């Protein structure tokens, strides 16, 4: 009989140490991680569950990730495709959602994603109305700055065939089904 490897020890989940910012940068206790090997490890072991919690598997331990904006941060590529902060190619599954702050969100096969804010102007250059007309500066400002609930008389807009919906009555986390911070309420903050 071959030697059996010992079972993993039971290790409690870790909270309060690892986060993902709105530009797809990993942070350890609010410090940006720059070590390429560690970034690759985090990307390779990043996962989520049906409850919308996201973590990095670290051997037997789950290191929960506090999300600033969304589980995936996507960059718009020159060909109109999207790449996640981990280098994975994804496409929107349906409408693009824009919130009251002007952030673009989408459901993807990888999970809920937000557009890196540095790509917003490029994306907006390709937004069209249903007649195919490009938005003028006033239309873009109205889309980004309009307050209050969405109305029937708002222009119907799309980006590469994907409708754009303005969402003002609920948070994106609720709409797309993810948890920004899965730490239990009684978890103390990470110590220095």
Secondary structure, DSSP 4 states (H G I P E B T S, - for coil): -PPPPPPPPP---EEEEEEE-TTS-EEETTEEP--HHHHHHHHHTEEE-TTS-EEEEETTEEEEEEESS-SEEEEE-TTS-EEETTS-EE-BSS-EEE-TTS-EEEEETTEEEEE-GGGHHHHHHTEEETTSPBPPHHHHHHHHH--SS--TTS--EEETTEEEEE--SS-HHHHHT--S----TTPPPPP-
